[in-house]
Amino acid sequence: MNILVIDAHGGGVGKALVAEIKKMLADVTVTAVGTNSAATTAMKKAGADFAATGENSVVVCARNSDVIVGPIGIVIADSLLGEITPKMAEAVGQARAKRILIPMKNCGNIVVGTYDMNMSALISAAVEEIKNLL
């Protein structure tokens, strides 16, 4: 299974996702794509098998993934302080992959019906969803 983790800013969410995925799911390939080099570096250090940076990397990697996971902003153009371009959001939204989106209060979007969980619990829930797809 090919899992694509996408993150922005400093890559904290992506770093935690990559580390937990690699810990809990040994037989998967994790590709990390950051919207900037800091996010990419953080995810690579966390154990991603492959890493890349930028808009075109999101577009290309989204086509070849079975699962895409990251903050909910990865499917909303101009979110995450503008780091998600319209092409990125479109690529993620149109990918054949299953999308596992983590609701974030600081991305300018409110998702009703979600629990007020801390980041660690959200990461664990996301990895549990990936397990269910295996």
C-alpha positions as CSV (number, residue, x, y, z in Angstrom):
1,M,0.0,0.0,0.0
2,N,1.3,3.4,-0.9
3,I,0.4,6.1,1.6
4,L,0.9,9.8,0.8
5,V,1.2,12.2,3.7
6,I,0.9,15.9,2.8
7,D,1.6,18.7,5.2
8,A,2.4,22.4,5.3
9,H,4.1,24.9,7.7
10,G,6.7,23.2,9.8
11,G,5.4,19.7,9.1
12,G,4.4,18.9,12.7
13,V,1.2,17.0,11.8
14,G,2.9,15.2,8.9
15,K,5.9,14.3,11.1
16,A,3.6,12.7,13.7
17,L,1.6,10.9,11.0
18,V,4.7,9.4,9.3
19,A,6.1,8.3,12.7
20,E,2.9,6.6,13.8
21,I,2.2,5.0,10.4
22,K,5.8,3.6,10.2
23,K,5.5,2.3,13.8
24,M,2.0,0.7,13.4
25,L,2.1,-0.4,9.8
26,A,5.4,-1.9,8.8
27,D,4.5,-3.2,5.3
28,V,3.5,0.2,3.8
29,T,5.4,2.7,1.7
30,V,5.1,6.2,3.0
31,T,5.7,9.2,0.7
32,A,5.8,12.6,2.3
33,V,5.2,15.8,0.4
34,G,5.6,19.1,2.0
35,T,4.3,22.4,0.7
36,N,7.7,23.8,1.7
37,S,11.1,22.3,2.5
38,A,10.7,22.6,6.3
39,A,7.6,20.3,6.2
40,T,9.3,17.9,3.9
41,T,12.4,17.7,6.1
42,A,10.4,17.0,9.2
43,M,8.5,14.2,7.6
44,K,11.6,12.7,6.1
45,K,13.3,12.7,9.5
46,A,10.2,10.9,10.9
47,G,10.9,8.0,8.6
48,A,9.1,8.6,5.3
49,D,10.4,6.3,2.5
50,F,10.3,9.0,-0.1
51,A,10.0,12.8,0.2
52,A,9.4,15.7,-2.1
53,T,8.4,19.3,-1.9
54,G,5.9,21.5,-3.8
55,E,2.9,21.7,-6.0
56,N,3.9,19.4,-8.8
57,S,5.0,16.7,-6.3
58,V,1.5,16.8,-4.7
59,V,-0.1,16.4,-8.2
60,V,2.2,13.5,-9.3
61,C,2.2,11.7,-5.9
62,A,-1.6,12.0,-5.5
63,R,-2.0,10.0,-8.8
64,N,0.0,7.1,-7.5
65,S,-1.3,6.7,-3.9
66,D,-3.7,4.3,-2.4
67,V,-4.3,6.5,0.7
68,I,-3.8,10.3,1.1
69,V,-3.6,11.6,4.7
70,G,-3.2,15.1,6.1
71,P,-4.9,18.1,7.6
72,I,-8.4,18.8,6.1
73,G,-6.9,21.9,4.4
74,I,-5.2,19.8,1.8
75,V,-8.5,19.6,-0.1
76,I,-9.3,23.3,0.2
77,A,-7.6,25.8,-2.2
78,D,-5.7,28.6,-0.5
79,S,-6.0,27.0,3.0
80,L,-3.2,26.5,5.5
81,L,-2.2,30.2,5.2
82,G,-2.3,29.9,1.4
83,E,0.2,27.0,1.1
84,I,-2.4,24.8,-0.6
85,T,-2.7,25.9,-4.2
86,P,-5.8,25.3,-6.2
87,K,-3.9,22.6,-8.2
88,M,-2.9,20.8,-5.0
89,A,-6.5,20.8,-3.7
90,E,-7.8,19.6,-7.1
91,A,-5.2,16.8,-7.3
92,V,-6.0,15.5,-3.9
93,G,-9.7,15.8,-4.4
94,Q,-9.6,14.0,-7.8
95,A,-7.2,11.3,-6.7
96,R,-8.4,7.7,-6.8
97,A,-7.0,7.3,-3.3
98,K,-9.0,7.1,-0.1
99,R,-8.5,10.4,1.7
100,I,-8.1,10.5,5.5
101,L,-8.5,14.1,6.6
102,I,-7.7,15.4,10.0
103,P,-9.9,18.3,11.2
104,M,-7.8,21.2,12.2
105,K,-9.3,24.3,13.9
106,N,-6.6,26.6,12.6
107,C,-7.1,26.1,8.9
108,G,-10.0,28.5,8.7
109,N,-12.6,25.7,8.3
110,I,-14.9,24.3,10.9
111,V,-16.1,20.7,10.6
112,V,-19.2,20.2,12.7
113,G,-19.8,16.8,14.3
114,T,-16.2,16.2,15.1
115,Y,-14.8,15.5,18.5
116,D,-12.6,18.0,20.2
117,M,-9.5,15.7,20.3
118,N,-5.9,16.6,20.9
119,M,-3.4,16.1,18.0
120,S,-2.1,12.7,19.4
121,A,-5.6,11.3,19.4
122,L,-6.3,12.6,15.9
123,I,-3.1,11.0,14.6
124,S,-4.0,7.7,16.2
125,A,-7.5,7.9,14.7
126,A,-6.1,8.5,11.3
127,V,-3.7,5.6,11.5
128,E,-6.6,3.4,12.7
129,E,-8.5,4.3,9.6
130,I,-5.5,3.3,7.4
131,K,-5.4,0.0,9.3
132,N,-9.1,-0.5,8.4
133,L,-8.3,-0.1,4.7
134,L,-5.6,-2.8,4.7
